[in-house]
């Protein structure tokens, strides 16, 4: 099977339908930095190939995988596809496509169509459209995927795990289902043994011994069963500790970073708690604000009031001054008028206007004689008219004087301000100042101080909460990247690790003791069985049962030996194949030899690296381990090819992170030369967020760069979009 | 060993692997080269060869454990 093309449409960060990867028969690299969508490519493929989940289960999770960006751009009533398609060669051209149509029905309400899982197949009879599920089962089933798709470096060991060896042997050795034969023949031996023992107890020649042996065997059998059960439980515990310790060791950097972030988070959370307590501690309750809050503004209001009073006072003074000036002016004008009046009269006659007075004047007019100059003044004469005029003048003066006097009286009585309000409010302002003002200001200041503390601490708390969110996001990202290690494991500290080592060592010691006991019991069981076998039954039926049991025992043992031989042959062939690849993948470095061993008691196999002088390399480097595991995978792939006449791709997500920059180029070029289809998703060849194009250009394989589109908002998933670009074609 | 297409290739290989066990050969006194297939082994006069073949046949045909045991047990009782 060769994958030719993968299309990803609206799957998580792969927005739109232009995300296409094409693959040749050798190596294809997909490179991207953290968060660029590397694992999403792998998981999109896993999603497509998932045939074990029910249609309903897949439908219910479809929205989780739907692009947030596409979702955010959907209008109500509009639809979009969630789709992954793979074109491949497997006995002819084929393709498989998984599709959901997602329709926006309302704000935050989406309809997901039923799954469309379609296959296409070119055959001699033309193009067929089989069910996608059936096509995958036929061409790339779950077991094949198990040996083809690898997520993370720690999952490269195909022999890791209790059922791994059986799966590998059943899939790729010449013979499978040996385990079933071994179990069956072993059970037959037990049944035949029981039958023989039962019959022996009925035989007079052997009865007493048979009963004794049978009782002992029954007792031994129970004890052996118990011991085996204990060993199994302890072995499971040891295996679990080993897995945890291995994960911890392999994820040390991630764990250190996690602990660093966790400590920072704990510090920030403590800070937030302390700030919250400080804020809560500030007394803003009835004794303070409820009684006095209205007074808070008093100092400011009083100050404004005093300013206003002063302004009024000044305004009053100004108006009063103006008033006085005006009054003086009016007085002056009256005086001037008076003088002018007098002067007028003085100008007209030498005599003042009041000489002679009106009585004398009237008398002179009456007698027609001017008694001032003692000349006659007949009616109609000049002198007579003078006297009449003089009298009129006199009357005018008298009237004018009376008016002026009246004006003067009025003027003297005129006042601008008849009330004392401005003086009163100034007195009030003065009275409110001083100790009362100081007392109320003290309260206001206290309240302001407290409110200021609350405000400042609230700002600090907001910042701390923001920091907490950022750290929690970092932790989430770290956990997603770590993938294979749980958060609980991340929390393990040195003391926990030491504790785990201690418990593992204790369990191992206990297993050794139990195994010693078991060996003794088994030896004794064998002795008793031997004695049982050697009994000389008196009757023919007992003898027959004895023979039948012996025959079953021989068949069971032969089956076991045959299974082991088959296994050793397979492991030898695998080892030889792997070592050929080790040579090719590490021509310049020391690489050692792959050694495979079989743990009969656990029916498990393991992989070790050893030097050609026979020394085992107890702590190979991560890159040595990676080369070793990949060599074995290539050898397994050869078995698959031999067995099925089909090649299968090897797809790695972040499997080569232990390689240094210097080794990347050499390693990948060799893999490309191996001419097995490999798809490697990696962050190699990226330094400081930039692709080292000089190094990429030295590669002979096809290279894709995946990258987040610029202009995204780091806290908004709907702004994240991965762009796919082929940056190097195959040489 | 010649292959017989009636039985799955795998079960012929299992039979071959078991019958090639030296200790079993020594005990049962048979010549593996004479046993050409599972079908042939089922018709063998050798009790052990017949028993092994019957067990493997039962396995290939997914017969129950009890059924296989009873068949083989009777076969051995008859031939031993």
Interface residues (C-beta under 8 A of the other chain):
Chain A: X174 X175 X176 X177 X178 X180 X181 X184 X185 X187 X188 X191 X192 X195 X544 X547 X548 X551 X552 X554 X555 X557 X558 X559 X561 X562 X563 X565 X566
Chain B: X10 X11 X13 X14 X17 X18 X20 X21 X23 X24 X27 X28 X47 X48 X51 X52 X55 X56 X58 X59 X65 X68 X69 X72 X73 X76 X77 X80
